[in-house]
Amino acid sequence: MNRETVLTEALDLLDEVGLDAVSTRQLARRLGVEQPSLYYHFRNKKELLGAMSEAAMAPHATVPLPTPADDWRDWFLENTRSFRRTLLLRRDGARLHAGSSPRGADLGRIAHKMAFLTAAGVPEEHARTAMLAAGRFTVGSVLEEQADTGPGDGGDRTAAAPLDPPLDVPPMDHEAFFEAGLALILGGLERHVGRAG
């Protein structure tokens, strides 16, 4: 049993039972090992959850980095959309990711993205703030979207179904609201760039 096997099974367990029900005891049972065997790879549940978060972000972390030929606005939108799609791949993906910190190769990718934005004329402070705002907006949006998807809704991304909304409240189009909010973030950044230039 190697670290990758443990993480794969842990993420499958997450998809089946949700974040609140993930435990090292259940994971060990699933792997057919004793619970202390897991501590060879992860000292505690917090370390396991951090590694699960990092592994769950792999689809976003492998998206090609921007090149000087890319339009910074188009890239900013697509980078944020990719982050959202990746969070939605896993049950409770936003909750798993919330509070995590980038490390290792992620730090280099972030530095590359920041250098791309500043080379495109975005002041460093605005680039940093916009990336952080877009990331937090995305996590919050996905958190709400995953909380709004109950068993039998097709997504099956939460452990319990949400309360039914009042009859006069239209259903939420999460993607449309996400896109509208993302456009506002980009619009604000463009105004700041215009003033700085």
C-alpha positions as CSV (number, residue, x, y, z in Angstrom):
1,M,0.0,0.0,0.0
2,N,1.5,3.3,-1.1
3,R,0.6,6.9,-0.5
4,E,-1.2,7.3,-3.9
5,T,-3.4,4.3,-3.2
6,V,-4.4,5.7,0.2
7,L,-5.2,9.1,-1.4
8,T,-7.2,7.5,-4.2
9,E,-9.3,5.4,-1.7
10,A,-9.7,8.4,0.6
11,L,-11.0,10.6,-2.2
12,D,-13.4,7.8,-3.3
13,L,-14.5,7.5,0.3
14,L,-15.1,11.3,0.4
15,D,-17.3,11.0,-2.7
16,E,-19.3,8.2,-1.1
17,V,-19.9,9.5,2.4
18,G,-19.0,13.2,2.4
19,L,-16.4,15.1,4.4
20,D,-18.0,14.9,7.8
21,A,-18.1,11.1,7.6
22,V,-14.5,10.5,6.4
23,S,-12.5,8.9,9.1
24,T,-9.2,7.1,9.3
25,R,-11.0,4.1,10.7
26,Q,-13.3,3.9,7.7
27,L,-10.4,4.4,5.3
28,A,-8.4,1.7,7.0
29,R,-11.3,-0.7,6.8
30,R,-11.8,0.2,3.1
31,L,-8.1,-0.5,2.4
32,G,-8.2,-3.8,4.4
33,V,-5.5,-2.6,6.9
34,E,-5.3,-1.7,10.5
35,Q,-5.7,2.0,11.3
36,P,-2.1,2.6,12.6
37,S,-0.9,1.5,9.1
38,L,-2.2,4.8,7.8
39,Y,0.1,6.8,10.1
40,Y,3.1,5.5,8.1
41,H,1.9,7.9,5.3
42,F,0.0,10.5,7.3
43,R,0.7,11.4,10.9
44,N,-2.9,12.4,11.6
45,K,-6.3,13.1,10.0
46,K,-5.4,16.8,9.4
47,E,-2.4,15.8,7.3
48,L,-4.5,13.3,5.4
49,L,-7.1,15.9,4.6
50,G,-4.4,18.3,3.4
51,A,-3.0,15.7,1.1
52,M,-6.6,14.9,-0.1
53,S,-7.1,18.5,-0.9
54,E,-3.9,18.8,-2.9
55,A,-4.7,15.6,-4.8
56,A,-8.3,16.7,-5.5
57,M,-6.9,19.9,-7.1
58,A,-4.7,17.9,-9.6
59,P,-7.0,18.7,-12.6
60,H,-6.6,22.4,-12.0
61,A,-2.9,22.1,-11.1
62,T,-2.1,20.5,-14.5
63,V,-3.8,23.1,-16.6
64,P,-1.2,24.8,-18.9
65,L,0.2,28.0,-17.4
66,P,-0.4,31.2,-19.2
67,T,2.0,32.4,-21.9
68,P,2.9,35.9,-22.9
69,A,0.7,35.6,-26.0
70,D,-2.4,35.0,-23.8
71,D,-4.9,37.8,-23.1
72,W,-4.8,38.3,-19.4
73,R,-8.5,38.9,-19.1
74,D,-9.4,35.7,-21.0
75,W,-6.8,33.8,-18.9
76,F,-8.1,35.2,-15.6
77,L,-11.7,34.0,-16.5
78,E,-10.6,30.6,-17.6
79,N,-8.3,30.1,-14.7
80,T,-11.1,30.8,-12.3
81,R,-13.5,28.6,-14.2
82,S,-11.0,25.8,-14.1
83,F,-10.7,26.1,-10.3
84,R,-14.5,26.0,-10.0
85,R,-14.8,22.9,-12.3
86,T,-12.1,21.1,-10.2
87,L,-13.8,21.9,-6.9
88,L,-17.1,20.5,-8.3
89,L,-15.5,17.2,-9.3
90,R,-15.5,16.0,-5.7
91,R,-18.3,15.8,-3.1
92,D,-17.7,18.5,-0.6
93,G,-14.8,19.7,-2.8
94,A,-15.1,23.3,-1.6
95,R,-15.2,22.3,2.1
96,L,-12.1,20.1,1.6
97,H,-10.2,22.9,-0.1
98,A,-11.3,25.7,2.2
99,G,-8.5,26.8,4.6
100,S,-5.8,24.9,2.7
101,S,-2.5,26.6,1.8
102,P,-0.6,26.2,-1.4
103,R,2.8,24.5,-1.1
104,G,5.4,22.8,-3.2
105,A,4.8,23.1,-7.0
106,D,1.7,25.1,-6.4
107,L,3.8,28.0,-5.1
108,G,5.7,28.0,-8.4
109,R,2.5,28.0,-10.4
110,I,1.1,30.9,-8.4
111,A,4.4,32.8,-8.9
112,H,4.2,32.2,-12.7
113,K,0.5,33.4,-12.8
114,M,1.4,36.5,-10.9
115,A,4.4,37.3,-13.1
116,F,2.1,36.8,-16.2
117,L,-0.5,39.3,-14.8
118,T,2.1,41.9,-13.9
119,A,3.9,41.5,-17.3
120,A,0.5,42.2,-18.9
121,G,0.3,45.5,-17.0
122,V,-1.7,44.5,-13.9
123,P,-0.1,46.2,-10.8
124,E,1.2,43.5,-8.5
125,E,-1.0,44.5,-5.6
126,H,-4.1,44.4,-7.8
127,A,-3.1,41.1,-9.3
128,R,-2.6,39.5,-5.9
129,T,-5.9,40.9,-4.5
130,A,-7.8,39.8,-7.7
131,M,-6.5,36.3,-7.6
132,L,-7.3,36.0,-3.9
133,A,-10.8,37.5,-4.4
134,A,-11.5,35.3,-7.3
135,G,-10.3,32.2,-5.4
136,R,-12.4,32.9,-2.3
137,F,-15.4,33.9,-4.4
138,T,-15.1,30.5,-6.2
139,V,-14.8,28.5,-3.0
140,G,-17.8,30.3,-1.6
141,S,-19.9,29.8,-4.7
142,V,-19.1,26.1,-4.9
143,L,-19.7,25.7,-1.2
144,E,-23.2,27.1,-1.7
145,E,-23.7,25.1,-4.9
146,Q,-22.7,21.8,-3.2
147,A,-24.9,22.6,-0.2
148,D,-27.8,23.1,-2.6
149,T,-27.4,19.8,-4.3
150,G,-29.1,17.0,-2.4
151,P,-29.3,13.2,-2.9
152,G,-31.3,12.4,-6.0
153,D,-30.7,15.8,-7.6
154,G,-28.1,14.3,-10.0
155,G,-25.1,15.8,-8.3
156,D,-25.5,13.9,-5.0
157,R,-22.7,16.1,-3.5
158,T,-24.0,16.5,0.1
159,A,-24.9,14.2,2.9
160,A,-28.3,15.8,3.5
161,A,-30.9,17.4,1.2
162,P,-31.4,21.1,1.6
163,L,-34.7,22.6,2.9
164,D,-37.1,23.2,0.1
165,P,-37.2,26.9,-0.9
166,P,-40.4,28.9,-0.7
167,L,-42.6,28.4,-3.8
168,D,-42.1,32.0,-5.0
169,V,-38.3,31.7,-5.1
170,P,-37.0,30.6,-8.5
171,P,-34.4,27.8,-8.7
172,M,-30.8,29.0,-8.4
173,D,-28.7,28.9,-11.6
174,H,-25.4,28.5,-9.9
175,E,-23.3,28.7,-13.0
176,A,-25.0,31.9,-14.2
177,F,-24.6,33.6,-10.8
178,F,-20.9,32.5,-10.7
179,E,-20.3,33.9,-14.2
180,A,-22.0,37.2,-13.2
181,G,-19.9,37.5,-10.1
182,L,-16.7,36.6,-11.9
183,A,-17.5,39.3,-14.5
184,L,-17.9,41.9,-11.7
185,I,-14.5,40.9,-10.3
186,L,-12.8,41.1,-13.7
187,G,-14.6,44.4,-14.4
188,G,-13.3,45.9,-11.2
189,L,-9.8,44.7,-11.9
190,E,-9.9,46.2,-15.4
191,R,-11.0,49.6,-14.0
192,H,-8.0,49.5,-11.5
193,V,-5.6,48.6,-14.3
194,G,-7.0,51.4,-16.4
195,R,-6.4,53.9,-13.6
196,A,-2.9,52.6,-12.9
197,G,-1.9,52.7,-16.6
